[in-house]
Amino acid sequence: MTDILFEHAKLLDPEGSVTTGALGVTDGRISAIITDDSPRPEARQVIACNRKHLAPGIVDIGVKVCEPGERHKESFGSAGLAAAAGGVTTMVTRPDTDPAIDNPETLEFVIRRAREAAPVNVLPMAALTKGRQGREMTEIGFLLDAGAVAFTDCDRVVTDSKVFARALSYARSLGALVLGHPQDPGLSAGAAATSGKFASLRGLPAVSPMAERMGLDRDIAMVEMTGARYHADQITAARALPPLERAKGNGFDVTAGTSIHHLTLNALDVADYRTFFKIKPPLRDEEDRITIAEAVQSGLIDIISSMHTPQDEESKRLPFEAAASGAVALETLLPAAMRLFHANLIDLPTLWRAMSLNPAKRLGLDCGRMTVGAPADLVLFDPHAPFVMDRATLHSKSRNTPFDGARMQGKVLQTFVAGRSVYKKD
């Protein structure tokens, strides 16, 4: 007998299309996908989906949870609740904590805390160099054994090319994935906006999008030299796309991601110096935003992530130049992505390839798929439901969202991890 039968659902298959039917779950995995006119198996529980969309849960690469060191900004408990409310069933967490996750002991602490507190799957990344200082690589083999799924120094670019080459070569020998942050650190130091007339009129220190192109060029050259598995965490500028296309065309093991904020906001949004719009890299021009969205639709950019970065009120309520960078996005990732769908920039199957299937594939996971045998990590949502975002309702401890007060569409109705309900909208 089937444990759960989702009836009258619009089944969103990232590898196919949207069809109407039913889905069965047994022992935490998808056991049947049934077309509208086929007979239904007996089930212990039937969930009426009322023709709402049922899709694989989001696999979010690049989530910052501030344990250890800054638990007042975000804990595994609060981040896990936010993820569940946002349809995120797997968080892939960053190592830019205090202290950095750069040794097996700290990594084991993080894994234990996540298991105890978070209702969703948590997969941690580890630092590429000790203390994220770019001077000495971490014990990649021991960290892999302890449970690290990838390695990154996040927004601290390893400027010493010899150190970076050694780390990439060692990672390649172990089959480990390395995430890079494509930026020229000299050009981008201290920048709060993208260079141009608007930033000049606002008196903001700015950086050219070429800094991203230069950083990516360097990283791809290192990948060519070492043969490493590499993922660019955020491609946000149109000028970075040609080297990415060449790298893929040359057969390098390279993928790229972008953030939901760079896909849905642009440089003009910082006009009122609202620091919730200060992120890293800074928001780009509208032409860049559209071009990056088109690159996701074409498959050149593989992954969309939240780049969830909690900052407390004290860090944000400062002059724009002095305020901390980052925005929370676990709960706003899905409704923000619906902006792209409703604007006819990216269709739903492509969105779910970028938010669920592709990140799962890149990390070697079996989730993110709408196929028999896949884990029943699922999100039931209504892409058309309107609401006004109120940051006071967010589950994150920090509520630094640029979407506060925005009119949005797309509500998560229920989230399941291994067939178990972890969130249900009231």
C-alpha positions in Angstrom: 0.0 0.0 0.0 1.2 3.5 -0.8 2.0 5.7 2.2 0.9 9.0 0.6 -1.0 9.8 -2.6 -0.9 13.3 -3.9 -4.0 13.6 -6.0 -5.1 16.1 -8.7 -1.6 17.8 -8.8 0.2 19.6 -11.6 3.4 17.6 -11.6 6.4 19.7 -12.4 9.2 17.6 -13.9 12.5 19.4 -14.3 13.5 17.0 -17.0 10.2 17.3 -18.8 7.1 19.4 -18.6 4.1 20.1 -16.4 1.5 17.4 -16.5 -1.7 16.7 -14.5 -1.9 13.5 -12.4 -1.1 11.9 -9.1 2.1 10.9 -7.3 2.6 8.1 -4.8 5.2 8.0 -2.0 6.3 4.9 -0.2 9.0 4.6 2.5 10.1 8.2 1.9 10.6 7.8 -1.9 8.5 8.4 -5.0 6.9 5.1 -5.8 4.4 6.0 -8.6 3.7 8.8 -11.1 0.2 8.4 -12.4 -1.5 10.1 -15.3 -4.9 11.6 -14.9 -6.9 8.7 -16.4 -4.9 5.8 -14.8 -6.1 3.8 -11.8 -4.9 4.9 -8.4 -3.3 2.6 -5.8 -4.6 2.4 -2.3 -3.0 4.9 0.1 -2.9 5.4 3.8 -3.1 9.2 3.3 -4.5 11.2 0.4 -3.4 14.8 -0.1 -5.7 16.8 -2.4 -3.5 19.2 -4.3 -6.4 21.0 -6.0 -4.5 21.3 -9.2 -1.6 23.2 -7.6 2.0 22.5 -8.6 3.9 19.7 -7.0 7.7 19.8 -7.7 11.0 18.5 -6.4 12.2 20.4 -3.3 14.7 23.2 -4.0 18.4 22.3 -3.5 20.0 25.6 -2.4 23.8 25.9 -2.8 25.4 28.7 -0.9 23.3 29.2 2.3 25.0 30.9 5.2 24.0 29.6 8.6 25.9 31.6 11.3 26.8 28.6 13.5 29.4 28.6 15.0 30.2 32.1 16.1 27.2 34.3 15.1 24.2 32.4 16.2 22.3 35.6 16.9 22.1 36.2 13.1 21.0 32.7 12.1 20.9 29.3 13.7 20.3 25.9 12.1 16.9 25.9 13.7 15.8 29.2 12.3 17.4 28.6 8.9 15.8 25.2 8.7 12.3 26.6 9.4 12.9 29.3 6.8 14.0 26.7 4.3 11.0 24.5 4.9 8.7 27.6 4.5 10.4 28.4 1.3 10.2 25.0 -0.3 14.0 24.4 0.1 14.5 20.7 1.1 18.3 20.7 1.0 20.5 23.5 2.2 24.2 23.4 1.0 25.8 25.6 3.6 28.8 27.9 3.3 32.0 27.8 5.5 32.3 31.5 6.0 31.5 31.3 9.7 33.4 32.5 12.7 35.6 30.5 13.0 35.6 29.1 9.4 34.7 25.5 8.8 38.3 24.5 7.9 38.9 21.4 10.0 37.1 18.1 10.6 36.2 18.9 14.2 34.3 22.1 13.3 32.7 20.3 10.4 31.5 17.5 12.6 30.0 20.1 15.1 28.1 21.7 12.2 26.8 18.3 10.9 25.6 17.4 14.4 23.9 20.7 15.1 22.2 20.6 11.7 20.9 17.1 12.3 19.5 18.1 15.7 17.9 21.4 14.8 17.0 21.6 11.1 13.9 19.9 9.6 15.4 19.8 6.1 18.6 18.2 4.7 21.8 20.1 5.4 25.0 19.4 3.4 28.0 21.5 4.5 30.8 22.8 2.4 34.3 23.4 3.9 36.9 26.1 3.4 39.4 25.6 0.7 42.2 27.3 2.7 42.8 27.5 6.4 40.9 30.3 8.0 39.9 31.3 4.4 43.2 33.3 4.4 44.4 32.0 1.0 47.8 30.9 2.3 47.6 27.2 3.1 45.0 24.7 1.8 42.9 22.7 4.2 43.0 19.0 4.8 40.7 18.3 1.9 40.8 14.5 2.2 40.0 14.5 5.9 37.2 17.0 5.4 35.7 14.9 2.6 35.7 11.9 4.9 34.0 14.0 7.6 31.2 14.9 5.2 32.1 18.0 3.2 30.4 18.1 -0.1 32.5 20.9 -1.7 35.2 23.4 -0.9 35.2 27.2 -1.1 36.6 30.3 0.5 33.3 32.1 -0.5 33.8 35.7 -1.2 37.5 35.7 -0.2 39.3 35.1 -3.5 42.5 33.1 -3.2 44.9 35.6 -4.7 48.0 33.5 -4.6 47.8 31.5 -7.8 50.3 28.9 -6.6 48.2 28.1 -3.5 45.1 28.0 -5.6 46.7 25.7 -8.2 47.8 23.3 -5.4 44.4 23.2 -3.9 42.7 22.6 -7.2 45.2 19.8 -8.1 44.7 18.1 -4.8 40.9 18.5 -5.0 41.0 17.0 -8.5 43.0 13.9 -7.2 40.1 13.3 -4.7 37.3 14.2 -7.1 36.2 17.1 -4.9 34.2 20.1 -6.2 35.7 23.6 -5.7 33.5 26.7 -5.8 35.1 30.0 -6.8 33.9 33.6 -6.5 34.7 35.2 -9.8 36.0 38.7 -8.9 39.3 40.5 -9.2 39.8 41.3 -5.5 41.8 44.4 -6.2 39.3 46.1 -8.4 36.3 45.0 -6.3 37.7 46.0 -2.9 35.4 48.4 -1.1 32.9 48.5 -3.9 29.2 49.1 -3.0 27.7 49.4 -6.5 28.3 48.7 -10.1 30.2 51.4 -11.9 28.4 53.8 -14.2 26.6 57.1 -14.2 24.0 56.1 -11.6 26.7 55.1 -9.0 28.6 58.3 -9.7 25.5 60.4 -9.2 24.9 58.6 -5.9 28.5 59.0 -4.8 29.0 55.3 -4.2 32.3 53.5 -4.5 31.8 51.2 -7.5 33.4 48.3 -9.5 33.3 47.5 -13.2 31.6 44.2 -14.2 35.0 43.5 -15.9 36.2 42.6 -12.4 34.0 39.5 -12.6 35.2 38.7 -16.1 38.8 39.0 -15.0 38.2 36.8 -12.0 36.5 34.1 -14.1 39.2 34.2 -16.7 41.8 33.5 -14.1 39.8 30.7 -12.5 39.1 29.0 -15.9 42.8 29.2 -16.7 43.6 27.4 -13.4 40.9 24.8 -14.2 42.5 24.2 -17.6 45.9 23.7 -16.0 44.7 21.4 -13.2 41.6 19.6 -14.6 39.7 20.3 -11.4 35.9 20.2 -11.0 34.9 23.9 -10.7 31.7 25.8 -10.0 31.5 29.6 -10.3 29.2 30.6 -7.4 27.7 33.8 -9.0 27.8 35.0 -12.6 26.0 38.3 -12.6 27.5 40.3 -15.6 27.0 39.7 -19.3 30.7 40.2 -19.9 31.5 37.0 -17.9 29.4 34.8 -20.2 31.8 34.5 -23.2 34.7 32.8 -21.1 32.1 30.6 -19.5 30.8 29.5 -22.9 34.3 28.8 -24.1 35.2 26.8 -21.1 32.1 24.6 -21.5 32.7 24.3 -25.2 36.3 23.2 -24.5 35.0 20.4 -22.3 36.2 21.7 -19.0 34.4 20.4 -15.9 32.9 23.9 -15.2 29.4 24.9 -14.1 28.1 28.3 -13.0 25.4 29.7 -10.8 23.7 33.0 -10.2 21.7 34.5 -7.3 18.0 35.1 -7.3 18.6 38.7 -6.4 20.7 39.4 -9.5 17.9 37.8 -11.6 15.1 40.0 -10.1 16.7 43.3 -9.0 19.0 45.8 -10.7 21.4 48.6 -9.9 18.6 51.3 -9.7 17.1 49.6 -6.7 19.8 51.1 -4.5 18.5 54.6 -5.3 17.2 55.3 -1.8 20.4 53.9 -0.2 18.4 51.1 1.3 21.1 48.8 2.6 18.9 45.7 2.3 19.8 46.0 -1.4 23.5 45.9 -0.8 24.8 42.5 -1.8 28.0 41.0 -3.2 28.6 41.3 -6.1 26.6 44.5 -6.3 23.4 44.6 -8.2 24.0 45.0 -12.0 22.4 47.1 -14.8 19.0 46.0 -16.2 20.7 44.8 -19.4 22.9 42.5 -17.4 19.9 41.1 -15.4 18.0 40.3 -18.6 21.1 38.7 -20.2 21.8 36.5 -17.2 18.2 35.4 -17.1 18.4 34.4 -20.8 21.6 32.5 -19.9 19.7 30.5 -17.3 16.9 29.8 -19.8 19.5 28.6 -22.4 21.3 26.4 -19.9 24.6 28.3 -20.1 24.2 29.2 -16.4 23.3 26.0 -14.6 22.1 26.9 -11.1 20.0 29.5 -9.3 20.6 29.9 -5.5 19.5 32.2 -2.8 22.9 33.1 -1.5 21.2 33.5 1.8 23.3 35.8 3.9 21.8 36.9 7.2 22.9 40.3 8.7 21.7 41.8 12.0 20.1 45.2 12.3 23.3 46.8 13.6 25.2 45.6 10.5 22.6 47.0 8.1 21.5 50.3 9.7 24.6 52.1 8.6 25.4 54.4 5.7 25.3 52.4 2.5 29.0 52.3 1.9 29.7 51.1 5.5 26.8 48.6 5.8 27.4 44.8 5.6 26.6 43.1 2.3 24.0 40.3 2.0 20.3 39.5 2.1 18.2 36.6 3.4 16.4 34.7 0.7 15.5 31.1 1.8 11.8 32.1 2.0 11.8 34.5 -0.9 13.6 32.3 -3.4 10.5 30.6 -4.8 8.2 33.7 -5.0 11.1 35.8 -6.5 11.7 33.1 -9.1 8.0 33.3 -10.0 8.7 36.9 -11.1 10.9 35.4 -13.9 8.1 32.9 -14.8 5.4 35.6 -14.9 7.6 37.9 -17.0 8.1 35.0 -19.5 11.8 35.1 -19.0 12.2 31.5 -17.7 9.7 28.7 -17.8 8.9 26.5 -14.8 10.7 23.3 -15.8 13.9 25.4 -16.6 13.6 27.2 -13.2 13.4 23.8 -11.4 16.3 22.4 -13.4 18.3 25.4 -12.1 17.0 25.4 -8.5 16.7 21.6 -7.9 17.9 19.2 -10.6 21.2 20.8 -11.6 22.5 21.5 -8.1 21.6 17.9 -7.1 23.5 16.6 -10.2 26.5 18.8 -9.5 26.8 17.4 -6.0 26.1 13.8 -6.9 22.7 13.7 -5.1 19.7 11.6 -6.1 17.2 14.3 -5.2 15.8 17.1 -7.4 14.0 14.7 -9.7 10.4 13.8 -10.4 11.1 10.1 -11.0 10.2 6.8 -9.4 12.8 5.9 -6.8 13.9 9.5 -6.1 13.6 10.8 -2.5 10.2 12.3 -1.8 11.6 15.8 -1.1 8.7 17.8 -2.5 7.1 21.2 -2.5 3.5 21.9 -3.2 3.0 25.6 -4.3 0.7 28.0 -6.1 2.7 30.1 -8.6 -0.2 32.6 -9.0 -1.1 33.3 -5.3 -0.5 37.1 -4.6 0.8 38.5 -1.4 2.7 41.5 0.0 6.0 40.5 1.6 6.3 41.4 5.2 9.8 40.8 6.6 8.3 40.5 10.1 6.7 37.2 9.1 10.0 35.6 8.0 11.4 32.6 10.0 15.0 33.7 9.8 16.5 35.4 12.8 17.8 38.2 10.5 15.2 39.7 8.3 17.3 41.7 5.8 15.3 41.1 2.7 15.2 43.6 -0.2 11.6 42.3 -0.9 10.1 43.9 2.2 6.8 45.5 1.2 7.0 44.1 -2.4 4.0 42.7 -4.2 4.8 39.1 -5.1 3.2 36.0 -6.5 3.9 32.4 -5.5 3.2 30.8 -2.2 4.5 27.5 -0.7 1.6 25.5 0.5 3.4 22.4 1.9 7.0 21.0 2.0 8.0 17.4 2.4 11.3 15.8 3.2 11.5 12.1 2.6 7.7 12.1 2.5 7.4 13.8 5.9 5.7 17.1 6.1 8.0 19.8 7.5 5.9 22.8 6.7 2.2 23.5 6.0 0.8 26.9 5.3 -1.8 28.0 7.9 
